[in-house]
């Protein structure tokens, strides 16, 4: 193996980020101060691409770029002559030791007028004399010894120790490409024609090596890149790996090849980047080294090949690519032999690594060994990493001669892959399971898993069909099993995500004739599109079977081996409660959903906790939903169930939105988006994008609204996610409204909330009604909103959304005659006092303040608008705060504070911003009354006093009762109106 630059190196374009910043800093230093650097990295790691980037980026002067070719440098100083030819130097190179001075003279002359950059690629391929000269010159360039303004970059391979010629120079180690950069490289290569699933698999297989990534992409046909045809297996075969590596490494000594293969095989059995040196040497001694039991001589064990590093008694390849090439390029007989030796040398013959070695040494199916592997993989107390246990399950399936048992083991391995956040691997294993005949329960279990994969990362209509097929295969003559109930809920959840209300009901009544006295035909007769969830898109999507995915185990600290499904009773309660909610029978939904919530409180299983959170959201118990979601997240992280983390964060984000804490919702959604991307869950990522768009529409960040709404809509339209689509549209409309464009907001929301075929998701459209009513009223089109207000009134009367009652009164005030509007606004504000959520209250205050100002009730308008300004500032809604500030200025007040860019100055005139109720409370507090005494004197609750007093403090810019007393006293002395 030469370590030469791989032909067709990656056309890397370094994107903005820490990597590019590091390169830019290095090049700036070379341009201004000169110096020499060694650039190293594994074969195909981008050394040549980096030099090309450096040459393009260096515009301060000339660039000499020399590539080494092994055949070109057989004679002494042949490499140096090539460099001098690039410098247009026609003189002779002396062979008497003066070559160094010749090269230095050339460099000095070239750098007199401007800086010079010299790039030498694959310098290790030069003849020894040229390397020695270049090394000495590089040292003098680096120390600026008689050579100034010369930059020198020399690349050498990173799979060997840096040679002595370059040992004194600083080394730039090229790290593997980050997944985002690798995906960008693929996008550039294919003009965006690669399927996202195929792209992710290629990125994972390449492990950050750009040349390998391009070789894998070139190996695929256009149909395979689009995802239309199956990918070849293995994706990175021996030919591809050895071509990128520049050949199959074998070492320089006869025994090196055996040792290298043993290290590669040992690493495969542990899934780690290194191997235990003692184990490898015992295995090698038994196959090709010492096999007589003697100990090493006085000089100690032989030195390992230079391709290996030996950190702390471990052996590892300096280049991971070379390790893969060594194993893939070895004949199958040699691989089996080395695995036999490693199994015999292993100190724990019943552990997973030893059994895996035995399995790879087996020439064919072995039922006994397969059973041993399955048992070892099921033992979570062994401390075996989850990924290795999953490998053992796959290998057990491959060794199983019985078709039905083989399909069951493939399905069990797929469950573990999905739970660990590897949906593409899970689908491949399910395809393997389906290629063999199997009984109905095994096929049903496989279809249940396929439905879960598609629900999180595929067309949801396809997911529903898989779930329904699974429900039919899993149903038996007796009571429904937990998996059968989970499949039914899965079908309902898929229908919910698609916005198919009747399909959701049909799925929930699958195999039954009625539920709690409400017949299935009643669903057809029910004419109101009632929202089955909460005030933010949460419930039904969560309520459904997405909570039944893969399950977990009771063991802490390890991925569950036997995925659990919640017991049938809990699933039936969830199913019955969800069905009753869909039918508008909240009286029948409360009992079963409450039981689901209660069962989740003592649970440690993330599946049960997620069901508890979903049920709590449908009941309107946001506090319980947040607690269950947080516990589910903690449990999923403890158990290593990566597939459940994005869902737990989704529930938390929706619960925080419903509670009016949009900034916390944003935090959870940002983390959830990252988790969903890692787990390959594009549908879940779309919901997180929708939450982020909604949060940004409150905070007034239009660019972020557009970014996240577009991302959500792209996936939603591709996979049929009606719920995520409506939420993204709602976020965009709310951003329009915040920017003072009610016509655009009304046009965007009108088709989604008005009756008709274009109405949005049956369970979410009513969430956007208050926004549409406000937009229509401000746009001078109140008649467009009257019908939907009456529909919204039916929803608000269900009591599942604590904000709905106040929002309904606000909507009625917007559409009411002048003599009735004031009372409706005041009633809405009273209802806001009963719930949390500054943003919704501030919107009502803003609209009421606008209404008052337009009727010349300026003093009341100023007070109300001041309250709106404070509340908007408190919840970070700066765009809306600017609306309130503009209204205040229009009313003759110069507002101050964070929302207007001016510091708030406490003073007597600020008291005019207080409402009458706030003024009364301020006066009582100034007289020394406690909050309880104030509440008794004004006949209000202590909570109401607390709320108003916080607003008084924020409005006046005071931080304590002492400051408030002083301000009130000053106002009395100056004649301020109290």
NUKE-27507 format. One record per residue (C-alpha): residue in three letters; x, y, z. Coordinates in steps of 0.001 Angstrom, whole numbers, plus 500000, padded with zeros to 6 digits. Example, Ala and Ser with C-alpha at 12.3 -4.5 7.8 and 13.67 -1.06 7.14 Angstrom:
BEGIN
ALA512300495500507800 SER513670498940507140 
//
This chain:
BEGIN
UNK500000500000500000 UNK501391503333498932 UNK499268505835500775 UNK499073507815497558 UNK496267510290497005 UNK493205508481495753 UNK492278509395492186 UNK489126511415491906 UNK489427513044495284 UNK486411514788496709 UNK485699518295495369 UNK485335519612498872 UNK483928523044499502 UNK484514523766503157 UNK481359525257504612 UNK481196527913507284 UNK482027526534510700 UNK484911525758513071 UNK486690523611510456 UNK486774526349507847 UNK487748528912510494 UNK490749526762511494 UNK491871526545507865 UNK491383530276507317 UNK493466531095510389 UNK496286528839509192 UNK496281530376505703 UNK496231533916507111 UNK499312533080509124 UNK501094531671506076 UNK500258534784504061 UNK501484537289506651 UNK504258535454508501 UNK505100532410506385 UNK505932529079507973 UNK505652525368507258 UNK502983522818508208 UNK502527519103507715 UNK499004518147506674 UNK498043514578507432 UNK494972512367507348 UNK493863508877506449 UNK493713507739502798 UNK490836509518501070 UNK490577511961503939 UNK490902515090501805 UNK494597515993501888 UNK494684516839498192 UNK491368518656498438 UNK492772520767501251 UNK495813521752499201 UNK493562522700496298 UNK491452524780498665 UNK494589526461500050 UNK495862527202496552 UNK492555528776495522 UNK492297530798498716 UNK495887532145498573 UNK495639535316496485 UNK498535537267497971 UNK501132535868495555 UNK502198532897493435 UNK501444529276494328 UNK503674526306493428 UNK501638523110493549 UNK503451519783493109 UNK501933516300493200 UNK504049513223493740 UNK503823510153491522 UNK505710507071492755 UNK507034506128489336 UNK508465509616488812 UNK510900509595491735 UNK513195506586491521 UNK516445508577491295 UNK518027510836493971 UNK516724514414493929 UNK514091513607491298 UNK511377514985493571 UNK513355518151494171 UNK513827518624490424 UNK510070518467489938 UNK509591521222492506 UNK512262523379490866 UNK510621522922487475 UNK507358524237488998 UNK509422527277490125 UNK510715527706486547 UNK514272527075487710 UNK516348525539484949 UNK519594525147486852 UNK521282521881487812 UNK520700520319491236 UNK524090519573492804 UNK524546516273494501 UNK527211517396496948 UNK524933518671499736 UNK524387522094498211 UNK520844521233497006 UNK519382522760500151 UNK520928526154499407 UNK519773526020495799 UNK516168525538496891 UNK516469528265499535 UNK517818530721496967 UNK514914529972494669 UNK512412530527497497 UNK514032533810498548 UNK513985535162495023 UNK510340534201494472 UNK509160535834497707 UNK510886539198497310 UNK507894541021495879 UNK504999539065497381 UNK504289536125499655 UNK504741532645498191 UNK502827529422498916 UNK504402526047498131 UNK502145522964498221 UNK503733519502498029 UNK501219516659497917 UNK502187513133499040 UNK505755514142499906 UNK506344510721501463 UNK506524509305497913 UNK509589511413497067 UNK513024509839497007 UNK514896509912500291 UNK517360512601499201 UNK514568514976498107 UNK512659514359501346 UNK515746515161503388 UNK516368518430501528 UNK512731519492501724 UNK512619518637505425 UNK515630520818506245 UNK514305523667504115 UNK510881523369505771 UNK512470523681509206 UNK514252526886508173 UNK511099528268506540 UNK509153527583509702 UNK511664529413511897 UNK512023532230509320 UNK515745531553509161 UNK516754533694506143 UNK513440532851504471 UNK510527535201504931 UNK507013535329503532 UNK507174531734502309 UNK504407529323503281 UNK504998525606502847 UNK502317522904503089 UNK503406519272502876 UNK500917516381502935 UNK501759512903504199 UNK499441509987505065 UNK498120509708508590 UNK498084505925508807 UNK501789505840509630 UNK503850507820512153 UNK505115511132510777 UNK508562510573509277 UNK511608512100510932 UNK512040514732508188 UNK508832516410509336 UNK508901515591513038 UNK509803519145514122 UNK507009520802512131 UNK503482521566513341 UNK500938518997512129 UNK497412519683510901 UNK495394516479511266 UNK492391516471508924 UNK489447515155510919 UNK486637513158509291 UNK483837515161507709 UNK480961516064509991 UNK477654514474508896 UNK476326517834507706 UNK479403518483505556 UNK479254514952504168 UNK475588515398503279 UNK476431518694501581 UNK479162517005499545 UNK476665514373498362 UNK474189517096497483 UNK476818518845495363 UNK477778515610493638 UNK474222514517492785 UNK472651517967492295 UNK470288517122495151 UNK468960513973493451 UNK469830511608496314 UNK467003510291498504 UNK467337511425502153 UNK467323507849503457 UNK469965506786500938 UNK471962509925501728 UNK471961509175505452 UNK473040505578504848 UNK475895506663502583 UNK477037509252505120 UNK476991506670507901 UNK478832504068505840 UNK481561506509504763 UNK482360507447508388 UNK483472510934507368 UNK485909509825504660 UNK485176512020501615 UNK486795509763499018 UNK484919506730500303 UNK481689508726500288 UNK482177509624496633 UNK483191506074495725 UNK480005504734497328 UNK477889507289495490 UNK479563506475492147 UNK478860502796492769 UNK475095503390492807 UNK472818503764489822 UNK470551506825489512 UNK467580504657490523 UNK469414503493493641 UNK470376507059494521 UNK466713508068494220 UNK465723505203496516 UNK463752503416493797 UNK465938500297493814 UNK467549498392496657 UNK471134499238497582 UNK473907496653497144 UNK474980494747500253 UNK477456495286501708 UNK477366498897500674 UNK481122499310501137 UNK482467496104499647 UNK486061494898499567 UNK486754496375496139 UNK485540499840497110 UNK487409499883500416 UNK490709498681498994 UNK490450501075496035 UNK490026504069498336 UNK492752502787500668 UNK495166502395497750 UNK495413498632498135 UNK494965496052500886 UNK497455496799503708 UNK499638493879504708 UNK502524495374506663 UNK506236495050505958 UNK506999491797507834 UNK505594488340507022 UNK503651488140510303 UNK502177491620510025 UNK499289490577507814 UNK498071488041510371 UNK498286490537513209 UNK496472493237511214 UNK493650490855510342 UNK493375489702513965 UNK493055493300515161 UNK490401494055512537 UNK488436490917513453 UNK488678491625517187 UNK487372495149516641 UNK484438493797514644 UNK483372491592517544 UNK483397494420520078 UNK482218497313517939 UNK485063499417519371 UNK487839501367517640 UNK490577499270519232 UNK491252495742520484 UNK492861494211523542 UNK496499493632522661 UNK496901490546524876 UNK493853488835523328 UNK495076489512519813 UNK498558488208520532 UNK497174485014522129 UNK495087484456519035 UNK497964485133516646 UNK500305482882518587 UNK497801480083518176 UNK497463480495514409 UNK500634481860512915 UNK502962483156515611 UNK504271481252518644 UNK502076478238519195 UNK504391476375521584 UNK503353478236524723 UNK506728479906525180 UNK506945483456526405 UNK508525486323524486 UNK512268486714524613 UNK514158489283526677 UNK513511491972524107 UNK509756491761524747 UNK506971491249522276 UNK507634492213518663 UNK506845495717517605 UNK503409496037515955 UNK503196497149512346 UNK503442500894511813 UNK499793500903510707 UNK498829500206514325 UNK499018502393517402 UNK499349500893520902 UNK497644503152523462 UNK497409501651526949 UNK497609497979526103 UNK495197498322523187 UNK495807498000519463 UNK494066500248516964 UNK494489501181513334 UNK495810504658512774 UNK493267504828509950 UNK489823503267510510 UNK489469502910506734 UNK492533500655506609 UNK491097498434509315 UNK487939497952507266 UNK489983497318504121 UNK492151494719505873 UNK489125492720506971 UNK487087493071503773 UNK490041492239501544 UNK491075489036503343 UNK489904485683501903 UNK486926484189503734 UNK488983481163504876 UNK491501483431506599 UNK488745485452508247 UNK487079482320509626 UNK490415481020510883 UNK491265484197512757 UNK487784484320514318 UNK488253480721515522 UNK491550481703517101 UNK490051484762518765 UNK487125482715520128 UNK489550480149521563 UNK491703482872523110 UNK488770484756524656 UNK488696484537528471 UNK484860484477528612 UNK483698481926526020 UNK479979482487526775 UNK480058486257526376 UNK478731487953523270 UNK482160488793521711 UNK483388485183521962 UNK480095483843520587 UNK480252486323517708 UNK483748485100516851 UNK482413481533516824 UNK479519482601514614 UNK481802484232512038 UNK483947481100512054 UNK480932478881511356 UNK480715477662507743 UNK476898477618507720 UNK473686477611509820 UNK474050476400513396 UNK470879476138515501 UNK472713475590518802 UNK475062478528518341 UNK472135480712517262 UNK470298479880520486 UNK473408480699522547 UNK473748484064520801 UNK470103484921521399 UNK470354484047525083 UNK473551486077525525 UNK471994489068523746 UNK468977488903526048 UNK471150489141529178 UNK471148492849530027 UNK473109492232533239 UNK476259491334531291 UNK477133494944530544 UNK477367494240526813 UNK476753497441524812 UNK473303497616523187 UNK474730497851519666 UNK476723494663520211 UNK473654492844521557 UNK471792493948518437 UNK474604492516516280 UNK474301489245518202 UNK470565489093517501 UNK471141489645513786 UNK473844486984513714 UNK471572484573515601 UNK468924485065512934 UNK471431484482510131 UNK472537481173511703 UNK468987479903512304 UNK467963477092509899 UNK464233477163510758 UNK462404479772508658 UNK459778480741511243 UNK462310481061514060 UNK464645482960511767 UNK461906485468510926 UNK461124485922514622 UNK464765486620515443 UNK465130489085512589 UNK462036490866513890 UNK463456490997517418 UNK466670492498516041 UNK464609495036514086 UNK462827496062517287 UNK466154496774518914 UNK467415498695515887 UNK464305500866515840 UNK464459501478519567 UNK468109502542519246 UNK467179505093516583 UNK468208503213513419 UNK465010502983511334 UNK466766502190508038 UNK468497499207509638 UNK465182498129511167 UNK463504498145507736 UNK466312496063506223 UNK465941493498508986 UNK462165493446508522 UNK462702492799504820 UNK464948489875505768 UNK462259488608508137 UNK459596488849505439 UNK461660486886502939 UNK460903483636504816 UNK457564481946505584 UNK456412482635509148 UNK453268482227511240 UNK450730485047511463 UNK451835486370514900 UNK455444486786513683 UNK454329488514510486 UNK451978490704512520 UNK454776491753514844 UNK456931492643511823 UNK454138494736510271 UNK453593496491513598 UNK457256497524513557 UNK457049498588509930 UNK454088500798510788 UNK456056502461513560 UNK458969503196511255 UNK456679504719508626 UNK454728506700511203 UNK457906508460512297 UNK459602508631508913 UNK457337507908505969 UNK453908508383504385 UNK451413508054507217 UNK448788506451504984 UNK451237503612504378 UNK451826503406508122 UNK448087503055508743 UNK447817500143506301 UNK450744498382507980 UNK449139498852511392 UNK445768497528510200 UNK447444494519508607 UNK449314493921511869 UNK446089494171513875 UNK444477491508511698 UNK447472489187511925 UNK447837489625515701 UNK444162489231516584 UNK443106485817517801 UNK439942484096518973 UNK440397485215522593 UNK440879488653524168 UNK443006491062522169 UNK446735490950522921 UNK448716494016523877 UNK450369494086520456 UNK447010493845518704 UNK445718496802520731 UNK448945498667519965 UNK448438498051516245 UNK444889499444516448 UNK446110502558518210 UNK448902502813515660 UNK446409502861512808 UNK444378505521514614 UNK447475507608515188 UNK448440507397511519 UNK444916508437510497 UNK445093511276512992 UNK448371512530511551 UNK446812512402508087 UNK443765514381509212 UNK441370511509508428 UNK438845511704511267 UNK436618508930509967 UNK439641506726509340 UNK440735507368512908 UNK437354506318514247 UNK437250503243512030 UNK440645502214513336 UNK439579502725516947 UNK436477500608516410 UNK438488497896514671 UNK437106494585515873 UNK434403496171518080 UNK430832497283517536 UNK430504500042520084 UNK432326501685522925 UNK430800502688526225 UNK427363502937524730 UNK428458505177521831 UNK427972503240518613 UNK430412503515515772 UNK427789504875513363 UNK427392507797515747 UNK430761508977514562 UNK429340509503511107 UNK426384511404512481 UNK428561513649514608 UNK428801516849512594 UNK431129518955514711 UNK434817518648513944 UNK435777518527517580 UNK439395518758518490 UNK440397515723520439 UNK443409517229521967 UNK444588520346523536 UNK445086523968522817 UNK448193523092520998 UNK448768520217518645 UNK449542517542521063 UNK447115515015522066 UNK445782512705519520 UNK448998512536517674 UNK450543511497520914 UNK447579509687522142 UNK447793507154519476 UNK450069504240519135 UNK453193506153518687 UNK453346505385522303 UNK453449501739521658 UNK456559501549519577 UNK459209499329520826 UNK458854499318524532 UNK461495499121527173 UNK462732496936529927 UNK462902497273533642 UNK466673497250533630 UNK468326500580534225 UNK471305501762532281 UNK470923499496529262 UNK468773499372526201 UNK465866497006526830 UNK466330493709525103 UNK462734492585525065 UNK460723495646524081 UNK457683495843526281 UNK454219496840525185 UNK451952498393527828 UNK449391495923529182 UNK446125495431527286 UNK444033497126529987 UNK446004500369529678 UNK445838500234525894 UNK442093499614525956 UNK441588502575528276 UNK443605504782525970 UNK441693503524522974 UNK438283504011524589 UNK439167507467525871 UNK440465508614522506 UNK437403507284520727 UNK435046509037523126 UNK436945512299522647 UNK436627511986518882 UNK432900511470519263 UNK432611514543521465 UNK431698512484524517 UNK434077514017527012 UNK431883512700529803 UNK432776509166528708 UNK436412509997527977 UNK437338511273531442 UNK437326507967533323 UNK439486505847530969 UNK441926508664530266 UNK442287509434533956 UNK443164505784534546 UNK445871506033531872 UNK447298509131533580 UNK447212507485537004 UNK448933504335535776 UNK451758506408534394 UNK452621508193537631 UNK454548505320539283 UNK455922503918536005 UNK459539503925534897 UNK458810502621531410 UNK458964505506528887 UNK456125503939526867 UNK453677504125529760 UNK454851507612530640 UNK454311508812527085 UNK450779507394527127 UNK450183509136530414 UNK451377512441528939 UNK449124512035525899 UNK446086511222528011 UNK446764514190530293 UNK446913516496527282 UNK443545515256526061 UNK442117515851529521 UNK443556519369529581 UNK445826518587532559 UNK448921520350531266 UNK450828519980534535 UNK450441516206534536 UNK451422516106530859 UNK454614518045531523 UNK455559515832534457 UNK454936512626532523 UNK456782513929529467 UNK459810514963531515 UNK459939511576533237 UNK459569509800529893 UNK462503511785528524 UNK464680510982531531 UNK463739507300531345 UNK464422507085527614 UNK467856508624528104 UNK468660506290530982 UNK467665503234528976 UNK469370504426525806 UNK466149504284523781 UNK467022506962521247 UNK463801506438519280 UNK461685507644522202 UNK463579510852522971 UNK462190512909520048 UNK458632511940520981 UNK459105512755524656 UNK460511516158523691 UNK457616516691521298 UNK455096516123524094 UNK457014518479526349 UNK457166521156523658 UNK453425520968522975 UNK452611520965526691 UNK454721524091527229 UNK453045525807524279 UNK449659525001525722 UNK450730526332529093 UNK451768529596527442 UNK455499529057527977 UNK456619529337524383 UNK460287529930525209 UNK460476526608527065 UNK458584525028524174 UNK461233526375521838 UNK464026524901523957 UNK462410521452523968 UNK461625521618520254 UNK465201522581519337 UNK466528519633521302 UNK463796517408519902 UNK464656518412516356 UNK468265517361516883 UNK467154514072518424 UNK464687513411515593 UNK467391513980512990 UNK469750511614514787 UNK467033508968514986 UNK465980509363511353 UNK462439510521512227 UNK461518513109509605 UNK457835513196510550 UNK458657513879514187 UNK461152516499513031 UNK458355518167511034 UNK456290518549514208 UNK459269520057516012 UNK459724522463513111 UNK456054523434513470 UNK456497524128517203 UNK459571526251516463 UNK457640528188513831 UNK454827528829516313 UNK457287529995518969 UNK459066532249516490 UNK455733533777515435 UNK455314534934519039 UNK458865536209519333 UNK458592538093516047 UNK461458536362514223 UNK460080536277510695 UNK463111534590509141 UNK462897531741511657 UNK459156531409511112 UNK459745531037507380 UNK462635528619507871 UNK460806526255510213 UNK457408526539508529 UNK458981525691505171 UNK460802522696506643 UNK457613521446508294 UNK455556521919505134 UNK458107520134502952 UNK457870516928504965 UNK454175517337505736 UNK453193517503502081 UNK455476514653501133 UNK454256512316503857 UNK450651513477504282 UNK451034515137507696 UNK447895517279507756 UNK448360518291511379 UNK451928519574510944 UNK450904521345507738 UNK448128523321509420 UNK450327524253512372 UNK453013525603510045 UNK450435527647508125 UNK449038528974511388 UNK452507530065512486 UNK453057531932509223 UNK449658533655509545 UNK450366534668513131 UNK453652536179511995 UNK451706538163509366 UNK449355539393512068 UNK452225540382514342 UNK453725542448511526 UNK450467544317511036 UNK449343542488507891 UNK445872541214508801 UNK444747540831505166 UNK447537538330504420 UNK446846536466507661 UNK443118536228506909 UNK443773535042503356 UNK446156532366504608 UNK443914531058507392 UNK440482531471505824 UNK440430528236503805 UNK441882526302506737 UNK439234527258509322 UNK436060527950507340 UNK433712525021506605 UNK434390523196503386 UNK436636520629501756 UNK439750522759502301 UNK439307523032506074 UNK442446521969507874 UNK443106519093510232 UNK439921518148512092 UNK441599518311515488 UNK443670521457515036 UNK441807523936512855 UNK439962525447515810 UNK443299526431517380 UNK443758528947514590 UNK440213530375514856 UNK441056533221517310 UNK443918534270515030 UNK441642534215511963 UNK438865536144513687 UNK441329538840514739 UNK442776539039511218 UNK439357539182509562 UNK438089541868511949 UNK441206544028511530 UNK441029543581507767 UNK437442544889507736 UNK435904541495506894 UNK434094540515510113 UNK431353538626508263 UNK433925536036507158 UNK434456535035510784 UNK430972534768512304 UNK430331531137511379 UNK433633529846512694 UNK433129531691515994 UNK430007529635516649 UNK431923526450515873 UNK434672527611518199 UNK432092528189520923 UNK431192524483520813 UNK434844523601521237 UNK435334526066524101 UNK432304524592525868 UNK434010521195526100 UNK436377522573528762 UNK439469520752527487 UNK441326523974526689 UNK441692526452529567 UNK442496529339527174 UNK439495528778524903 UNK436891530532527078 UNK438848533803527158 UNK439680533523523465 UNK435997533033522630 UNK435021536196524515 UNK437773538088522690 UNK436472536811519345 UNK432929537880520238 UNK434190541325521270 UNK435920541750517911 UNK432654541049516082 UNK430258542746518539 UNK428463546056518278 UNK430223548963520075 UNK427812548952523008 UNK428587545281523761 UNK432294545014522913 UNK433660546715526042 UNK431924544324528409 UNK433079541334526356 UNK436712542489526464 UNK436505542952530224 UNK434951539503530631 UNK437724538020528502 UNK440360539621530707 UNK438650538223533786 UNK438817534753532258 UNK442494535275531455 UNK443059535881535174 UNK442012532266535756 UNK444702530804533501 UNK448406531233532815 UNK449855532545529600 UNK450952536161529252 UNK450848536147525455 UNK447129535437525027 UNK446246537908527774 UNK448470540558526176 UNK446741540072522818 UNK443376540710524443 UNK444777543783526204 UNK446214545080522938 UNK442934544651521063 UNK440960546225523894 UNK443411549128524046 UNK443087549694520308 UNK439284549642520626 UNK439374552167523481 UNK441747554513521683 UNK439607554587518577 UNK436673555638520734 UNK438723558459522273 UNK438763556860525706 UNK442429557703525859 UNK443110557342529556 UNK441682553813529676 UNK443386552994526401 UNK446774554033527761 UNK446304551875530818 UNK445275548830528804 UNK448007549258526209 UNK450582549703528967 UNK449506546361530402 UNK449805544780526955 UNK453280546220526486 UNK454466544843529821 UNK452974541403529182 UNK454430541186525689 UNK457847542187526996 UNK457601539627529776 UNK457007536754527344 UNK459593537920524810 UNK457076538883522089 UNK459039541908520911 UNK457232542389517602 UNK453905542470519382 UNK455381544744522037 UNK456260547210519302 UNK452624547155518180 UNK451541548059521704 UNK454192550799521902 UNK453018552244518582 UNK449451552368519852 UNK450628554118523006 UNK452471556733520987 UNK449371557237518855 UNK447507557896522107 UNK449941560584523181 UNK452214558533525462 UNK455937558013524857 UNK456422554456526095 UNK459718553220527486 UNK461138549853528287 UNK462723546853526575 UNK460061546714523893 UNK460749550253522739 UNK464490550510523157 UNK464327553080525962 UNK464949552489529678 UNK461924552731531867 UNK462117555639534294 UNK459998555362537431 UNK458077558543538111 UNK454711559976539018 UNK453495560149535482 UNK454035556385535087 UNK451153555829537477 UNK448817556784534656 UNK449701553474533011 UNK448100551524535864 UNK444567550226535513 UNK441979551323538129 UNK442294547967539850 UNK446083548188539867 UNK445905551722541274 UNK443688550552544130 UNK446053547692544924 UNK449089550017544758 UNK447425552434547193 UNK446588549602549659 UNK450119548248549519 UNK451521551765550044 UNK449397551978553204 UNK451069548824554544 UNK448448546172553744 UNK449491542584553058 UNK448303540775549927 UNK445691538904551959 UNK444402542132553516 UNK444224543754550068 UNK442249540776548749 UNK439750540992551618 UNK439265544734551239 UNK438683544529547467 UNK436701541243547561 UNK439079539450545197 UNK441298536404545538 UNK444871536556546801 UNK445957535136543447 UNK444376538079541654 UNK446210540506543926 UNK449490538689543266 UNK448922538892539529 UNK448068542592539485 UNK450901543461541851 UNK453423541791539564 UNK452095543890536707 UNK452312547029538863 UNK455971546299539642 UNK456756545651535954 UNK454860548710534711 UNK456466551096537180 UNK459927549527537035 UNK460118548920540798 UNK461491545825542457 UNK460170545960546011 UNK457287547208548145 UNK459597549845549633 UNK460188551354546185 UNK456449551215545469 UNK455641553052548739 UNK458146555814547897 UNK456740556189544393 UNK453143556449545611 UNK454137558968548285 UNK455990561049545705 UNK452962560949543426 UNK450690562165546227 UNK453072565016547022 UNK453233566124543390 UNK449498565895542978 UNK449504562823540771 UNK446090561393540252 UNK445504558345542370 
//
